[in-house]
């Protein structure tokens, strides 16, 4: 067992474009983790190394061996032409659970 404690992204290649944003959240199986939403916007991701931290994770965050962890996203209209980011998730072992 482990719990998801935090979720963040780091810009790998600065975003190029004039507008647009997407929100990312984590899912365990098909259940959304409560909290843990990151808003990724062209305007905030123009510089390599920029770190954007998700909102506080408050529930539905326990994972077990074999669980599928996925990232779900939704986007508004965008004119982004390039850019990359890396996704990080901090897991903490839950001993004795």
C-alpha positions in Angstrom: 0.0 0.0 0.0 1.0 3.6 -0.6 -0.6 7.0 -0.5 -0.3 9.7 -3.2 1.0 12.7 -1.3 1.6 15.2 -4.1 1.6 15.7 -7.8 3.5 18.3 -9.9 4.9 19.0 -13.3 8.2 20.5 -14.5 8.5 22.2 -17.8 11.0 20.4 -20.0 10.7 22.6 -23.1 9.1 26.0 -22.9 5.6 26.3 -24.3 5.2 28.2 -27.5 1.8 29.6 -28.5 -0.5 32.4 -27.7 -3.1 30.9 -25.4 -4.7 27.8 -23.9 -4.8 25.8 -20.8 -5.5 22.3 -19.6 -6.1 20.8 -16.2 -4.6 17.5 -15.2 -5.7 15.2 -12.4 -4.7 11.7 -11.2 -6.9 8.6 -11.3 -6.5 5.3 -9.5 -8.3 2.8 -11.8 -11.3 4.8 -12.8 -11.6 6.8 -9.6 -10.4 10.4 -9.5 -8.0 11.3 -6.7 -9.7 14.0 -4.6 -7.8 17.2 -5.1 -4.5 17.1 -6.9 -5.4 19.2 -9.9 -2.6 21.0 -11.9 -3.5 23.8 -14.4 -1.0 23.8 -17.2 -1.2 27.1 -19.3 0.8 28.4 -22.1 1.3 31.7 -20.1 2.8 29.9 -17.1 4.9 27.3 -18.9 7.2 29.4 -21.1 10.3 28.8 -19.1 12.2 25.5 -18.8 12.3 24.3 -15.2 9.1 26.0 -14.1 7.4 23.8 -11.5 3.6 23.8 -11.1 2.2 22.0 -8.0 -1.2 20.5 -7.8 -3.8 21.5 -5.3 -3.8 19.6 -2.1 -4.7 15.9 -2.3 -7.3 15.1 0.3 -8.9 11.7 -0.3 -9.2 8.7 -2.6 -5.4 8.5 -2.8 -4.5 5.0 -1.6 -2.9 2.7 -4.2 -2.3 -1.0 -4.0 0.0 -3.4 -5.9 -1.4 -3.8 -9.4 -3.5 -0.6 -9.4 -3.4 1.5 -12.6 -2.4 5.1 -12.0 -3.3 7.4 -14.8 -3.3 11.1 -15.7 -6.5 12.6 -17.0 -6.6 15.9 -18.8 -9.1 18.4 -20.2 -8.2 21.4 -22.3 -9.7 24.7 -23.5 -9.2 26.0 -27.0 -5.5 26.4 -27.5 -2.9 27.6 -30.0 0.0 26.0 -28.3 2.5 24.8 -31.0 5.2 23.1 -28.9 6.4 22.5 -25.4 6.9 19.5 -23.0 6.5 18.8 -19.4 7.5 16.0 -17.0 5.0 14.6 -14.5 6.0 13.7 -10.9 4.0 11.9 -8.3 5.2 11.4 -4.7 4.1 8.1 -3.1 4.6 7.3 0.6 4.5 3.7 1.8 1.7 2.9 4.2 3.2 0.2 6.4 0.9 -2.1 8.3 -2.2 -1.1 6.3 
